[in-house]
Amino acid sequence: MAIKTIKERPYLALVLLTAIGVVGFIDRIIMNVLAEPLKREFTLSDTELGVVNGLAFAVLNVVLGLVVARLAERKRRLTLISVGTVLWSIATGACGLAGNFVQLLLARIGVGVGEAVGLPSTYSVVSDYFPREKRATMMSVLNLAAPIGAFLGASGGALVAQIYGWRAALFVAAIPGLVLALLLTLFVAEPRRGGHDGQASAGGDVPPIGAVIGRYLGWPTMRNMLLGSSLASMVGFGLNAFLAAYLIRRFQFSLVEAGLVAGLVASLPSTLSILGSGWLSDRLARRGNRRGYALMPAVTLLVSAPLYAFAITRDQPALIVALVGIAGLFQYTYLGPTQGTFQNMLSPRMRATGTAFTSMIYTLIGGGIGPLVLGAVSDGYAASGIAPGIALGFAMATMSACYLWAALHYWLASRTIEADFARPI
């Protein structure tokens, strides 16, 4: 009877799954604020920092996520989420035990493995708890994990690292995931697949992986939104990976000051924009205008590129922080509308695989290549004789120009989205 009652309370599932996403992002993002202590301890270049903060996490995540997602289309998804949460929490603690660069890389790979096991099922579960006309809003709530996790990981991680050392910060970050995995196991029930799509069933054939990927690549709207969101994630991950380091190098912020500022700038504005864009795009869709799912990101990303480039190259730290915060109101509006559109254009037994596929792309291009490219560009500017702090700022401004490319793909998606929504899923 308790399980039945919980099944009738989808918002409980949404809260716990969002909390797990927050912890996952903390465990992923905390390395950003620890960049300078790690650079000193292991004598790392910016390129090597980019590998630790991005590519190491992506190594197995991009492959294993798809494998686990195929299992999630057939098996109990909440079990996979709980197991993955435990795995990445343990791996985060292992990062704090690293004695050299290689050990740190291996532990970071472990964090990526845990997230590959746990996260592909999340969007699928939430999609089965809520009807399609609310999904962009609910995807936006799930995507709050990024800004909330960024704030807690940056500010909390910096505070603990300042007082107790960077290793202690990683040990503390490992604990919440273990608790949440237990709560999810005890209090959340598996929803019926397709219950809000008129396709509820316990069985049924699972489409081959080629059919899922073919949907993303074959439908013009999905293809362009995938390209646009991948580019936007590359820029976002790259910029956030080095913001705290930039404040320390350029303006001599302390670790705590840089972590707190970077966390606030990455969290508060983006929280407002993520929630607002999901709610507004769903509202427009209910009134018959589904082009907003693509047009809104197109416009906001177009604004983001020049605004961020101008902001990060100012000479006054207060002005930089204020302008970067304003840019954050525009940078992340693509998240909820994109994920909501994807979930609505996939059949119920495609959604875990679809989430794993997009996560693979975002992890490789965004989390993996983004910090690596930005670090390499920064090293290149510094090698030409530019001061390291200024060189990093120039690299961040250069990277932000890719938002213009992302905006183009969202504009192209807006031209086909109505026709693609009319197709049977």
ZIHU-V302407 format. One line per field, one symbol per residue. ss: DSSP state (a for helix, b for strand, c for the rest). psi: psi as a letter, one per 20 degrees, with the letter a starting at -180 (. if undefined). burial: 1 if it has 24 or more other ideal C-beta (glycine too) atoms within 12 Angstrom, else 0. A space follows every 50 residues. Layout:
BEGIN
ss=???
psi=???
burial=???
END
This chain:
BEGIN
ss=caaaaaaccaaaaaaaaaaaaaaaaaaaaaaaacaaaaaaaacccaaaaa aaaaaaaaaaaaaaaaaaaaaaccccaaaaaaaaaaaaaaaaaaaccccc aaaaaaaaaaaaaaaaaacaaaaaaaaaaccaaaaaaaaaaaaaaaaaaa aaaaaaaaaaaaaacaaaaaaaacaaaaaaaaaaaaaccccccccccccc ccccccccaaaaaaaaaacaaaaaaaaaaaaaaaaaaaaaaaaaaaaaaa acccaaaaaaaaaaaaaaaaaaaaaaaaaaaaaaaacccccaaaaaaaaa aaaaaaaaaaaaccccaaaaaaaaaaaaaaaccaaaaaaaaaaacccaaa aaaaaaaaaaaaaaaaaaaaaaaaaaaaaaaaaccccaaaaaaaaaaaaa caaaaaaaaaaaaaccaaaaacccc
psi=hghgghhjmhhggggghgghhgghhghgihhgijgghhgggjmqrhghhh ggifhghighhhghghghhhhhihaohhghggghggghgghghhhiipir gghggghhhhghgghhhhhhighgghhihqrhijhhghhgghiihghghg gggggggggghhgiqhghhhghhighhgghhggghhipqprppjhjjkkp qhcqqpqqhhhghhgghhpgghghhggghgghhgggggghhjgghghggh jkqrggggggghgghiggghgghggghggghhghhhjjnihhhhhghggh hhhgghgggggijriphhhggghhgghhihhjiigghghggghhjqrhji hgggghghhgghgggfhghfhggggggghgghhjiqqgghghggghgghi hihggghghhghhhiihghhhiqq.
burial=00000000010111111111111111111111111111100101011111 11111111111101111111111001111111111111111111110100 00011111111111111111111111111111111111111111111111 11111111111100011111111111110110111001111111011010 00000110100110110011111111111111111111111111111111 10101111111111111111111111111111011000011111111111 11111011101111001001101111111111111111111111111111 11111111111111111111111111111011000001111111111111 1111111111111101100110001
END
